[in-house]
Amino acid sequence: MGYIDHLHLVECGPAIDPAVLLSTETLVCNCLKADRKGDDNALFELGCAFSTGSRGALCDLVEAHKWFNIAASRGHEEAQACRAEVAEEMTAREIVEAQRRARAFLAEFAANRRVA
């Protein structure tokens, strides 16, 4: 399953420029490839991109929290601090959604590793 299948912005957000969606998907795919090759900062960088709306990503604190959470779960200390900062600007419902998305991503990642 590709990242575009997880891009919740399409289903719940306002109309988004297709070029922005493409650049966001490209960024995420490139960071996921870098992560698979052992780049310990790749997922942290996704969190940074989504939290600031940089590197071609939309600004989306739920997605930012998700990626910081995943990076933090792998021991990235700066991701832990960034996750806490982002959470201060989010509602409880948004944090729950970010955690749900992180769990779904990790479950899919684990399932794909078992198949490979």
N, C-alpha and C positions, 0 to 999 in steps of 0.2 A: 504494500500500500504506500503510495507516495504522500509527500507532505501536503499536497493540495487537498487531500482527503481530510486532513486535520485542520485546515485553515477555516476556523470558525467565523472569521470576520465576514466571509461570503454569505453565510446564512443569517447572521444576526445584525450586521452593521449596515450603515447606509451604502448606497451605490459607490463602489470603489473602482477607480480607473483600472482597466485591465492591465495596463503597463506596470502599475504599482503592484498589482497582484503577481505578475510575472517576476518582477525584480525581487519581491519578497520570497517567492518560491525558490528562485535561483539562489538567493542568499542562504536560505535554510538548507537547501540541498547541498550547497558547497560546504557549509559548516558541518553538516552530518557526515559528509565524506571525510572531512578533515578529522572529525572525532573518531571515525572508524579506523583512520590511519594513525591514531595515537595522539592527536593534538588535544592536550588537556584543557586548553583555553577555548576551544571551538564553541562549546555550548554556553559558556560564560559570555562569549562575544555575541551570541544570539540574544541573550538576555539584555546586554547593553544596547544592541541595535533596536530591539523592540521597546526598551524603556525610553529611548531618546528619539526614535523615529529616524535613525541614521542608517547608512550603508544600504539604502534601498528598501528598508523595512518600514511598515506602518508603525506609528506609535500605538502600542497596545500593552497596557500594564498587565493584563491577564497573561498574555503570551510571555512577557518579560519575566513575570514571577515564575511561570512554568519552567522556563529554561534556566533561570537562576536556581530554582529548586532542584532540578535534575543535576546541574553542575555541583551544587552544594552536597547533594547526596553522594557524589563521587569524591568528596573531600576538598573541593575548591573553596578555600576560606573567604576570598573576596566575594564570591557568589553568595555566601551566607549573609554578608553585610549588605550587599545590594538587594537581596531578596527582602530583607527587613526594611530597607529604605522604601522600596517600591510598595510594600504592604501597608506602609503608613498612609499612602495615597489611595488605597483601595477600600472598598466596602467588604464586609465579611462575606457577602455572597460572591463577590469577585474572587476573593482568596479561595473559597471553597471550589469555585470553578477552575481556577488555576491548578489547584491540587488534584482535582479530578483529571484534568488534561495531562498532568505530569504522570499520574498513575497509569493512565491509558497508554501513553507513549512508552513508558517503561515496560508495561505488560507486553505490548507489541514487539518491542526490542528483544525482550527475553524469548518470546515465541519464535521470532525470526532466527535467533541464535541457535535454538534447539533444532530448527529445521535445517540449518546450514551445516 
